[in-house]
Amino acid sequence: MRTHTRFGALLLSVFLAIGHAAAQTPATATSDGVTITFLANEGVMLSSGSKKVLIDGLFLKYGPEFPIPADSTQQALQRARPPFDNVDLILATHRHGDHFHPVPVAAHLRANPRATFLTSQQVIDSVRGHAPARDIPASRFMARTTKPGTRRREVVNGITVELLGIPHGGGWRSRGLEHLAYVVELGGRRVLHVGDANLSDDVLSPFRLDTARIDVALLPAWVITSDDGRRLIERWIRPKQVVAIHVSEDGGDRASRDVQAAFPGAMTFTRSLDTRRW
């Protein structure tokens, strides 16, 4: 009788263990890996499980050479409708109009009380100066200007993001401009977004991204296709996957060929709402 009792207890414990493991599987699966949805220019949405991050995804038409998402996509972004509902974190690399505009940012923040906006002081000031944004609680804005060569780490709504002080590319448009790059940790992956960064040995060496286990590097196509850019990627970033973004509206096919020729294994986002998972 005792043998049967012990055997029954053993079966029960095994059954409970299997049941517990099965119950845990869906939660683990949904957080394994990151999905990247391309919008236009350098705009992307990262998602994993219930977490979502928008980077440079809320902007308006800036010039003939800069594409924008379809009207329906822009409306979904501004009204926080699927798949852009419940976004946890919004990031902007800098205040240029092909990366950011206060109107769609304010609209999304008003429609989605869950989101926090983390970026430079310049960008925050642009949004806060926009009348429809003035009644949005200040706690939902995080101004984190980061000096060139320095970094800082933040955890926002359960998402870890590292801010890198990397200057914008040269020329008059970069004078006095606050510019940030980001490493976002989501779904067990580390995604680098450099914005319009001015990349060089001196700029990249302080960050040692080559030892940071970057899974996906989102880089402007012109960086990937230049000889110096390829050298910098291989020396200072060493990502598992290189992804080209910021392609002109009519240059998608050619850019894809040039990127693939320059950096075999790299891919290019050219069409709005293209999606890949890593």
Backbone bond lengths (Angstrom), bond angles and torsions (degrees), N, CA, C in turn:
res aa  C-N    CA-C-N  psi(-1)  N-CA   C-N-CA  omega(-1)  CA-C   N-CA-C  phi
1 M - - - 1.456 - - 1.532 110.86 -
2 R 1.376 114.92 -41.45 1.454 118.34 178.89 1.525 111.22 -64.59
3 T 1.368 115.80 -35.56 1.475 119.69 178.87 1.506 110.61 -61.02
4 H 1.356 116.26 -45.41 1.465 120.15 179.11 1.526 110.89 -63.01
5 T 1.344 116.03 -38.25 1.460 119.59 -179.25 1.524 110.91 -65.18
6 R 1.363 115.94 -45.31 1.461 119.57 179.23 1.521 111.14 -64.15
7 F 1.348 115.77 -40.66 1.461 120.08 179.34 1.529 111.02 -63.64
8 G 1.322 116.20 -41.39 1.464 120.19 178.79 1.513 112.01 -64.76
9 A 1.357 115.90 -39.66 1.458 119.57 177.97 1.523 111.10 -64.47
10 L 1.353 114.53 -39.37 1.462 119.13 178.80 1.522 111.15 -63.31
11 L 1.338 116.04 -44.89 1.463 119.91 178.58 1.526 111.09 -60.94
12 L 1.343 115.51 -40.24 1.456 119.27 -179.46 1.525 111.15 -64.38
13 S 1.357 116.26 -42.34 1.462 119.47 -179.48 1.524 110.98 -65.31
14 V 1.350 117.21 -39.20 1.463 121.19 177.51 1.523 110.24 -63.71
15 F 1.321 116.02 -44.29 1.458 121.72 -179.57 1.531 110.63 -60.60
16 L 1.350 115.74 -44.62 1.456 119.50 -179.74 1.524 111.12 -65.73
17 A 1.336 116.54 -38.53 1.466 119.95 179.13 1.517 111.28 -64.19
18 I 1.343 116.09 -43.86 1.479 120.18 178.49 1.516 110.48 -63.66
19 G 1.321 115.81 -43.00 1.457 119.87 179.37 1.515 112.03 -62.30
20 H 1.354 115.77 -41.02 1.457 119.55 178.83 1.533 110.84 -64.38
21 A 1.335 116.48 -42.85 1.469 120.26 179.24 1.521 110.72 -63.15
22 A 1.333 116.20 -41.93 1.470 119.33 -179.94 1.512 110.86 -64.46
23 A 1.336 116.12 -37.19 1.454 119.31 -179.67 1.515 111.14 -66.93
24 Q 1.360 116.33 -29.98 1.451 119.62 -178.33 1.519 113.00 -81.73
25 T 1.342 117.99 -21.09 1.457 121.35 -172.98 1.524 114.02 -59.53
26 P 1.360 119.89 -47.45 1.452 118.62 -177.91 1.523 112.48 -59.48
27 A 1.322 118.34 -42.15 1.459 120.83 -178.59 1.519 110.50 -63.14
28 T 1.342 116.31 -40.89 1.458 119.57 179.63 1.516 111.23 -66.13
29 A 1.344 116.04 -42.50 1.462 120.05 -176.73 1.520 111.41 -62.88
30 T 1.363 117.05 -39.20 1.449 119.60 -176.63 1.518 112.27 -70.66
31 S 1.328 118.30 -17.49 1.456 119.71 -179.04 1.528 112.17 -103.84
32 D 1.309 117.11 6.48 1.456 121.07 -177.60 1.523 109.16 -96.73
33 G 1.327 116.48 104.83 1.452 120.43 179.98 1.514 112.09 100.32
34 V 1.332 114.68 163.11 1.456 121.23 -179.15 1.523 109.33 -126.55
35 T 1.326 116.07 139.19 1.458 122.56 174.57 1.519 108.68 -102.41
36 I 1.329 116.56 131.58 1.462 121.20 178.67 1.524 108.61 -114.62
37 T 1.316 115.38 122.45 1.461 122.49 177.71 1.526 107.87 -109.19
38 F 1.323 115.58 122.88 1.461 121.24 -178.24 1.520 110.03 -85.27
39 L 1.340 116.76 142.05 1.462 121.67 179.64 1.529 110.53 -110.71
40 A 1.313 117.64 -66.59 1.471 123.44 174.13 1.520 106.97 -177.91
41 N 1.350 116.20 159.54 1.467 121.65 -177.11 1.526 109.53 54.24
42 E 1.345 117.77 -112.34 1.456 120.03 175.73 1.522 111.64 -113.24
43 G 1.318 117.09 15.70 1.451 121.71 -178.66 1.520 112.01 -77.58
44 V 1.335 116.26 128.20 1.460 122.06 177.89 1.523 109.58 -143.28
45 M 1.315 115.18 157.69 1.459 121.12 167.72 1.521 108.07 -119.79
46 L 1.332 116.41 128.19 1.451 122.46 173.61 1.514 108.12 -100.28
47 S 1.323 116.83 137.29 1.465 119.35 179.17 1.521 110.29 -144.57
48 S 1.317 114.22 146.21 1.461 121.60 175.50 1.515 107.76 -159.16
49 G 1.327 116.94 123.80 1.455 119.63 -175.41 1.518 109.51 60.18
50 S 1.324 116.72 -126.07 1.466 121.11 -179.97 1.524 112.61 -95.84
51 K 1.330 117.98 2.60 1.464 121.52 -175.54 1.529 111.06 -96.82
52 K 1.354 115.10 139.34 1.460 121.05 178.99 1.523 110.18 -139.52
53 V 1.339 114.76 140.73 1.458 121.70 178.84 1.526 108.69 -132.36
54 L 1.326 116.78 129.57 1.470 121.89 173.47 1.520 108.92 -102.81
55 I 1.339 116.97 131.91 1.460 121.83 175.86 1.525 108.90 -124.95
56 D 1.320 117.19 122.04 1.472 122.97 177.34 1.527 111.88 52.34
57 G 1.327 116.58 32.98 1.458 120.20 -173.40 1.514 115.68 -103.38
58 L 1.345 117.38 -2.94 1.467 120.29 -176.23 1.525 108.91 -117.89
59 F 1.336 115.88 94.41 1.457 122.12 -176.17 1.521 108.77 -149.43
60 L 1.327 115.80 170.99 1.460 122.30 177.39 1.527 109.12 -119.54
61 K 1.330 116.27 178.98 1.468 120.10 179.37 1.522 109.63 -60.64
62 Y 1.328 115.41 130.01 1.462 120.53 -173.02 1.526 112.36 -114.44
63 G 1.303 116.80 -28.98 1.460 121.20 -179.62 1.504 109.04 -178.84
64 P 1.343 116.95 164.99 1.463 119.92 -174.75 1.523 114.32 -62.02
65 E 1.336 117.23 -24.85 1.459 119.56 -177.56 1.523 113.31 -86.82
66 F 1.343 116.38 -5.98 1.461 119.59 -175.87 1.521 110.38 -108.78
67 P 1.332 118.35 117.05 1.469 120.39 -179.85 1.521 111.54 -71.90
68 I 1.314 115.48 161.62 1.460 122.35 174.13 1.528 108.10 -134.22
69 P 1.329 118.19 156.20 1.463 119.72 176.37 1.525 111.09 -65.62
70 A 1.316 116.37 164.21 1.465 122.04 176.23 1.525 110.21 -58.88
71 D 1.327 115.95 156.30 1.473 120.45 -179.79 1.524 111.61 -53.92
72 S 1.337 116.67 -41.18 1.463 120.03 -178.20 1.527 111.34 -64.52
73 T 1.339 116.18 -36.30 1.461 120.45 178.22 1.523 110.45 -69.36
74 Q 1.334 116.66 -42.19 1.461 119.77 178.14 1.525 111.36 -62.23
75 Q 1.329 116.68 -40.16 1.461 119.54 178.23 1.524 111.30 -64.41
76 A 1.331 116.11 -41.06 1.468 119.54 178.49 1.522 110.72 -64.15
77 L 1.334 117.35 -39.10 1.461 121.16 177.70 1.524 111.11 -63.89
78 Q 1.313 116.99 -47.61 1.456 120.01 -175.85 1.532 112.39 -72.39
79 R 1.315 116.94 -30.07 1.470 120.22 -178.69 1.520 112.67 -96.90
80 A 1.334 116.17 4.03 1.468 122.37 178.45 1.530 111.44 55.59
81 R 1.318 114.23 47.37 1.465 120.40 177.28 1.526 109.53 -100.47
82 P 1.353 117.04 158.08 1.473 119.77 -178.65 1.527 111.51 -53.61
83 P 1.311 117.22 140.04 1.472 127.35 4.70 1.517 114.21 -88.38
84 F 1.341 117.03 11.40 1.462 121.02 -175.46 1.520 112.59 -100.95
85 D 1.322 116.07 22.79 1.454 120.90 175.15 1.531 109.62 -83.92
86 N 1.299 116.23 157.12 1.472 122.45 174.59 1.525 113.45 56.87
87 V 1.318 117.29 33.15 1.455 120.37 173.18 1.526 108.53 -66.74
88 D 1.315 116.91 132.36 1.460 121.88 -177.55 1.521 113.13 -88.15
89 L 1.341 116.24 -36.50 1.461 120.99 -170.56 1.519 109.65 -141.88
90 I 1.333 115.53 133.47 1.464 122.03 176.09 1.519 107.73 -117.50
91 L 1.330 116.58 129.54 1.460 123.02 179.27 1.525 109.19 -122.38
92 A 1.323 116.26 146.45 1.464 121.52 172.78 1.524 107.78 -135.78
93 T 1.318 116.77 131.94 1.461 119.83 -177.24 1.523 112.07 -74.21
94 H 1.360 117.14 -35.31 1.461 120.53 -179.99 1.516 108.50 -168.21
95 R 1.326 116.43 176.66 1.465 120.47 -168.36 1.526 114.88 -91.26
96 H 1.312 120.95 6.79 1.465 121.27 177.49 1.532 110.13 -64.59
97 G 1.333 114.88 146.11 1.450 120.55 -169.48 1.505 116.91 -68.55
98 D 1.333 118.67 -15.14 1.457 119.67 175.62 1.535 111.39 -86.57
99 H 1.335 116.18 1.70 1.462 121.65 178.72 1.526 112.07 -122.74
100 F 1.326 116.63 -25.03 1.462 120.51 -171.85 1.522 110.38 -157.87
101 H 1.339 115.31 144.23 1.458 121.38 169.08 1.529 107.58 -148.64
102 P 1.340 117.95 137.67 1.471 119.23 -175.81 1.521 114.82 -64.26
103 V 1.330 117.90 -28.25 1.468 119.38 -176.75 1.532 112.14 -64.27
104 P 1.341 120.23 -56.80 1.464 118.62 179.27 1.533 113.05 -66.78
105 V 1.339 118.15 -30.61 1.466 119.00 176.96 1.516 110.42 -63.52
106 A 1.331 116.82 -49.61 1.465 120.33 179.60 1.530 111.15 -61.19
107 A 1.333 116.43 -40.71 1.466 119.58 -179.85 1.519 110.82 -61.83
108 H 1.332 117.45 -44.87 1.462 119.85 -179.63 1.525 111.07 -65.69
109 L 1.316 118.05 -42.53 1.460 120.63 -179.78 1.526 111.41 -62.07
110 R 1.314 116.87 -37.45 1.473 120.11 178.96 1.522 110.96 -70.44
111 A 1.338 116.71 -35.47 1.464 120.43 -178.38 1.523 112.55 -80.47
112 N 1.319 116.66 -21.63 1.464 121.51 -174.56 1.528 109.56 -128.55
113 P 1.326 118.57 88.96 1.467 120.96 -178.19 1.518 113.93 -66.63
114 R 1.321 117.37 -6.04 1.464 121.64 -179.72 1.531 112.01 -78.78
115 A 1.331 117.70 -24.99 1.461 121.34 -168.53 1.524 112.86 -81.94
116 T 1.337 115.10 144.57 1.461 123.78 170.89 1.525 107.81 -115.33
117 F 1.343 115.63 139.23 1.468 121.20 -179.23 1.521 108.72 -105.15
118 L 1.333 115.67 115.53 1.467 122.96 -177.91 1.519 109.01 -117.42
119 T 1.332 116.83 121.07 1.464 120.09 -177.12 1.529 108.90 -168.97
120 S 1.309 117.34 -163.56 1.461 121.61 -179.90 1.532 110.75 -78.56
121 Q 1.334 115.12 164.49 1.461 120.24 177.65 1.520 111.06 -62.55
122 Q 1.345 117.66 -38.20 1.461 120.28 179.39 1.517 112.21 -58.28
123 V 1.330 116.26 -43.98 1.463 119.85 -178.51 1.533 110.15 -70.08
124 I 1.326 116.80 -42.69 1.468 120.08 177.65 1.525 110.27 -58.06
125 D 1.326 117.19 -44.39 1.466 120.35 179.82 1.521 111.13 -61.00
126 S 1.335 116.97 -37.41 1.467 120.49 178.95 1.516 111.08 -62.73
127 V 1.332 116.50 -40.48 1.461 120.15 -179.79 1.527 110.78 -73.22
128 R 1.320 116.83 -45.62 1.463 120.68 -177.22 1.522 111.70 -64.68
129 G 1.336 117.48 -24.38 1.451 120.84 176.79 1.516 113.53 -80.39
130 H 1.312 116.56 -7.37 1.466 122.06 179.72 1.521 108.50 -87.42
131 A 1.328 117.47 121.52 1.469 122.27 -170.13 1.530 114.35 -49.59
132 P 1.343 120.11 -47.84 1.474 118.83 -178.26 1.528 114.22 -64.02
133 A 1.339 117.66 -11.85 1.466 120.03 -179.17 1.523 112.63 -94.66
134 R 1.324 117.91 -6.62 1.461 120.03 -170.69 1.522 113.34 -70.85
135 D 1.323 117.91 -19.60 1.468 118.88 178.39 1.528 112.59 -97.37
136 I 1.339 117.27 5.18 1.463 120.73 175.73 1.525 107.83 -78.75
137 P 1.325 118.82 130.38 1.475 120.62 -176.76 1.525 112.30 -54.85
138 A 1.328 115.82 138.60 1.458 121.05 -179.48 1.518 111.80 -61.42
139 S 1.331 117.12 -25.15 1.468 120.78 -178.84 1.520 112.70 -64.93
140 R 1.335 117.26 -15.48 1.458 120.44 -178.63 1.530 112.02 -91.35
141 F 1.325 116.59 1.52 1.466 122.29 176.72 1.519 108.55 -114.10
142 M 1.315 116.62 128.97 1.460 122.12 177.20 1.524 108.67 -122.40
143 A 1.328 116.28 101.80 1.466 121.27 177.75 1.522 108.04 -85.89
144 R 1.321 115.62 116.97 1.464 120.49 -175.39 1.532 110.35 -135.15
145 T 1.321 116.12 57.74 1.460 119.30 174.37 1.530 108.72 -56.42
146 T 1.317 115.71 131.53 1.469 121.28 -175.89 1.522 108.09 -124.89
147 K 1.315 116.61 121.94 1.458 121.21 -176.01 1.529 111.35 -64.24
148 P 1.333 116.61 147.83 1.470 119.61 177.10 1.522 111.62 -52.46
149 G 1.335 114.92 134.99 1.449 121.30 179.41 1.508 115.16 87.30
150 T 1.338 117.12 -3.64 1.465 120.86 179.58 1.519 110.35 -116.18
151 R 1.309 115.67 165.26 1.463 121.07 -178.54 1.517 108.91 -141.20
152 R 1.322 115.30 159.93 1.460 120.93 174.06 1.520 108.74 -149.61
153 R 1.309 115.17 153.50 1.465 121.49 -176.21 1.526 109.08 -117.69
154 E 1.316 116.11 134.32 1.458 121.78 178.63 1.526 109.31 -132.05
155 V 1.326 116.03 149.19 1.455 122.07 171.25 1.518 106.93 -119.66
156 V 1.328 116.59 115.94 1.459 122.20 -174.84 1.524 108.95 -125.77
157 N 1.321 116.02 121.64 1.467 120.96 -179.78 1.528 111.93 50.99
158 G 1.320 115.27 39.54 1.461 120.62 176.90 1.510 114.53 81.66
159 I 1.333 118.80 6.16 1.463 123.11 -178.20 1.527 108.77 -113.10
160 T 1.323 115.91 128.14 1.462 120.67 178.43 1.522 109.69 -91.70
161 V 1.326 115.25 130.03 1.457 120.66 179.33 1.524 108.43 -137.07
162 E 1.315 115.58 137.38 1.451 121.62 177.00 1.525 108.42 -108.03
163 L 1.323 116.68 128.71 1.453 122.58 -179.98 1.527 108.18 -99.04
164 L 1.326 115.92 131.46 1.459 121.85 -179.46 1.521 108.84 -116.87
165 G 1.328 115.93 125.78 1.454 119.96 176.49 1.513 110.07 -80.12
166 I 1.332 115.73 95.40 1.467 121.97 -179.43 1.524 107.80 -125.74
167 P 1.318 119.52 125.17 1.462 120.73 -175.62 1.528 113.09 -67.92
168 H 1.317 114.19 157.09 1.463 121.89 174.28 1.524 109.05 -69.98
169 G 1.332 115.34 157.85 1.457 120.34 176.02 1.520 111.98 -54.90
170 G 1.334 116.63 158.11 1.462 122.26 -171.67 1.510 114.34 -65.67
171 G 1.325 115.14 178.08 1.456 121.64 179.80 1.521 111.79 103.82
172 W 1.316 115.23 173.00 1.462 120.98 -174.84 1.521 112.02 -63.34
173 R 1.346 117.20 -27.50 1.458 119.56 -176.06 1.531 112.09 -69.35
174 S 1.327 117.49 -13.85 1.460 119.49 -176.78 1.525 113.39 -100.81
175 R 1.309 117.75 -2.21 1.464 119.84 -177.49 1.529 110.65 -65.88
176 G 1.327 115.56 123.20 1.462 120.55 178.70 1.511 114.44 70.30
177 L 1.314 117.68 10.39 1.460 121.19 -175.24 1.528 111.05 -89.09
178 E 1.312 116.46 127.77 1.464 121.51 174.44 1.526 108.47 -82.53
179 H 1.323 115.58 126.24 1.461 120.42 -175.10 1.517 109.78 -134.51
180 L 1.318 116.49 137.00 1.463 122.61 -178.62 1.519 110.65 -127.06
181 A 1.318 115.68 145.46 1.465 121.96 164.43 1.520 106.54 -110.29
182 Y 1.333 116.56 161.33 1.471 120.29 -175.94 1.530 110.89 -135.36
183 V 1.313 114.99 144.52 1.462 121.91 165.26 1.521 105.89 -117.04
184 V 1.325 116.09 114.00 1.468 121.75 -178.07 1.524 108.73 -104.44
185 E 1.316 116.52 130.39 1.459 122.22 177.08 1.523 108.21 -101.29
186 L 1.326 115.47 118.13 1.457 120.62 -176.00 1.520 109.42 -152.78
187 G 1.318 116.32 132.02 1.452 120.22 177.23 1.514 113.83 60.67
188 G 1.333 117.00 30.76 1.456 119.88 -178.24 1.510 114.23 75.56
189 R 1.323 117.65 10.24 1.458 122.81 179.10 1.530 109.56 -117.53
190 R 1.331 115.21 155.80 1.465 121.80 176.36 1.524 107.97 -119.13
191 V 1.334 115.41 116.67 1.467 122.22 -175.61 1.520 109.23 -111.41
192 L 1.327 116.09 124.52 1.460 122.64 177.76 1.517 109.89 -98.90
193 H 1.335 116.43 130.63 1.466 122.77 174.20 1.526 106.40 -126.74
194 V 1.337 117.46 117.54 1.464 120.02 -172.63 1.520 113.76 -100.02
195 G 1.338 118.78 -0.11 1.451 119.13 -176.63 1.517 111.00 60.15
196 D 1.335 115.82 -138.74 1.470 120.94 177.61 1.523 109.75 -101.54
197 A 1.310 116.59 44.81 1.458 121.32 -172.02 1.518 113.04 -62.59
198 N 1.320 114.19 146.68 1.458 122.01 171.49 1.523 106.94 -89.24
199 L 1.320 117.47 101.23 1.456 121.29 -173.04 1.530 111.16 -95.48
200 S 1.305 114.08 133.20 1.465 121.32 177.05 1.523 107.26 -156.57
201 D 1.306 116.72 171.98 1.467 120.30 176.98 1.527 110.81 -59.61
202 D 1.346 115.96 -44.92 1.462 119.93 -177.99 1.522 111.88 -64.75
203 V 1.332 116.21 -36.06 1.473 120.18 -179.45 1.525 111.25 -71.95
204 L 1.323 117.27 -43.74 1.459 120.83 -172.20 1.529 114.12 -85.27
205 S 1.318 117.65 -30.13 1.466 119.08 -172.63 1.530 114.64 -57.62
206 P 1.352 121.10 -35.98 1.462 118.96 -179.06 1.524 113.89 -64.38
207 F 1.326 117.76 -22.91 1.460 120.85 -173.80 1.531 113.43 -90.99
208 R 1.307 117.62 -19.73 1.464 122.44 179.43 1.534 111.92 45.59
209 L 1.320 114.72 50.98 1.467 119.50 177.93 1.522 111.58 -65.38
210 D 1.333 116.43 -18.96 1.464 119.55 178.39 1.520 112.05 -65.56
211 T 1.327 117.31 -17.21 1.470 121.38 177.03 1.527 111.94 -108.45
212 A 1.317 117.18 7.20 1.473 121.73 -173.16 1.522 113.74 -95.09
213 R 1.329 117.36 4.76 1.472 121.49 178.08 1.537 111.33 56.68
214 I 1.313 117.18 54.20 1.458 121.17 177.44 1.526 108.76 -74.85
215 D 1.313 117.01 121.29 1.468 121.08 179.50 1.521 111.89 -82.41
216 V 1.328 116.85 -44.84 1.464 121.54 -179.16 1.523 108.42 -132.70
217 A 1.332 116.81 127.88 1.466 121.99 175.68 1.519 108.58 -111.76
218 L 1.331 116.24 116.66 1.461 122.35 176.64 1.527 107.42 -93.41
219 L 1.338 115.68 113.24 1.461 121.48 -170.44 1.525 110.54 -131.43
220 P 1.342 117.91 144.69 1.466 119.36 174.64 1.521 110.92 -57.21
221 A 1.307 116.39 140.97 1.465 120.40 -176.28 1.516 111.91 -56.94
222 W 1.357 117.24 -35.26 1.465 119.38 -176.61 1.532 112.33 -67.76
223 V 1.318 117.56 -23.86 1.465 120.10 175.64 1.528 109.74 -70.61
224 I 1.313 115.60 -44.94 1.461 120.80 -175.70 1.522 112.00 -66.48
225 T 1.329 117.19 -35.02 1.465 120.14 -174.49 1.526 113.33 -88.18
226 S 1.324 117.79 -4.20 1.463 119.66 177.82 1.527 109.84 -92.46
227 D 1.317 116.30 147.09 1.473 120.39 -179.96 1.523 111.30 -58.98
228 D 1.325 116.51 -45.47 1.462 119.73 -178.76 1.523 110.97 -67.79
229 G 1.335 116.78 -37.58 1.456 120.38 178.77 1.520 112.23 -61.84
230 R 1.332 116.19 -43.87 1.461 119.64 178.90 1.532 110.75 -62.08
231 R 1.314 115.60 -41.58 1.470 118.94 178.98 1.530 111.09 -62.06
232 L 1.327 116.41 -41.68 1.466 120.11 -179.62 1.524 111.56 -66.24
233 I 1.331 116.68 -39.05 1.463 120.31 178.24 1.525 110.25 -61.97
234 E 1.320 115.49 -46.63 1.467 120.12 -177.47 1.526 112.27 -70.14
235 R 1.315 116.94 -30.90 1.464 119.84 -177.47 1.521 112.88 -86.33
236 W 1.349 117.42 -44.87 1.454 119.90 -167.56 1.523 115.72 -111.59
237 I 1.334 118.54 -10.38 1.471 120.24 -179.23 1.524 110.80 -117.03
238 R 1.303 118.12 -52.50 1.464 124.37 177.51 1.534 112.42 51.29
239 P 1.323 117.55 54.29 1.466 119.70 179.73 1.523 111.71 -76.92
240 K 1.313 115.80 157.99 1.459 119.78 174.23 1.526 111.02 -70.08
241 Q 1.340 116.86 -34.08 1.455 121.08 -179.69 1.521 109.51 -135.77
242 V 1.319 116.24 129.18 1.462 122.44 174.74 1.517 108.57 -100.72
243 V 1.338 116.50 130.59 1.464 121.54 -179.63 1.523 108.60 -128.66
244 A 1.328 116.22 125.19 1.464 121.60 179.11 1.522 110.34 -88.97
245 I 1.344 115.05 136.23 1.457 121.84 174.86 1.527 108.46 -135.66
246 H 1.310 116.61 -178.57 1.466 123.67 179.13 1.523 111.07 63.01
247 V 1.328 115.14 60.32 1.465 123.27 178.62 1.519 108.21 -106.61
248 S 1.331 118.29 141.58 1.456 121.36 -179.42 1.526 111.16 -62.69
249 E 1.307 115.40 160.43 1.465 121.27 -171.96 1.522 112.68 -59.70
250 D 1.324 118.08 -35.75 1.460 120.74 -176.72 1.537 112.66 -108.10
251 G 1.342 117.10 12.41 1.451 119.01 -175.04 1.509 115.23 -113.17
252 G 1.337 117.24 19.11 1.454 120.57 -173.44 1.511 115.42 -62.08
253 D 1.326 117.08 -50.29 1.466 120.60 -176.51 1.530 111.11 -65.01
254 R 1.320 115.58 -45.05 1.464 118.71 -179.81 1.529 110.26 -65.23
255 A 1.319 117.17 -41.56 1.464 120.12 179.76 1.516 111.05 -61.16
256 S 1.326 117.18 -41.84 1.464 120.94 179.31 1.519 111.13 -60.52
257 R 1.339 116.47 -43.91 1.468 119.69 178.65 1.526 111.27 -64.94
258 D 1.341 116.19 -43.62 1.462 119.84 -178.49 1.526 111.38 -64.99
259 V 1.331 116.54 -40.78 1.470 120.40 179.65 1.519 110.22 -64.70
260 Q 1.325 116.68 -44.77 1.458 120.34 -178.54 1.529 111.25 -65.70
261 A 1.330 116.53 -37.55 1.464 120.28 178.51 1.522 111.18 -68.69
262 A 1.323 116.05 -38.13 1.463 120.02 -177.28 1.514 112.86 -77.17
263 F 1.350 115.95 -34.44 1.461 119.53 -173.92 1.531 107.72 -140.89
264 P 1.326 117.73 81.33 1.466 120.57 -178.14 1.533 111.16 -52.97
265 G 1.335 113.71 134.01 1.460 119.15 -177.49 1.510 113.47 98.76
266 A 1.353 116.74 -18.61 1.461 120.40 176.48 1.522 109.95 -74.07
267 M 1.309 117.09 156.46 1.458 122.15 175.41 1.520 109.10 -126.65
268 T 1.329 115.38 163.92 1.462 121.03 -177.84 1.519 110.16 -128.08
269 F 1.324 116.25 130.16 1.459 121.45 170.62 1.525 107.82 -87.46
270 T 1.328 116.36 121.75 1.461 120.36 179.61 1.518 113.04 -126.64
271 R 1.321 117.81 -28.08 1.463 120.85 -175.79 1.516 110.86 -107.49
272 S 1.312 116.22 131.97 1.453 120.94 179.88 1.525 110.49 -59.02
273 L 1.306 115.59 136.06 1.467 127.06 -179.09 1.527 113.52 77.90
274 D 1.346 117.44 5.28 1.470 118.24 167.65 1.520 108.42 -58.02
275 T 1.327 115.84 140.50 1.470 120.61 -174.24 1.525 109.91 -135.55
276 R 1.335 115.86 137.05 1.460 121.92 174.47 1.524 108.89 -136.91
277 R 1.343 114.42 153.31 1.463 119.33 178.72 1.528 109.67 -122.75
278 W 1.328 115.40 138.52 1.451 121.36 177.91 1.542 110.17 -127.75
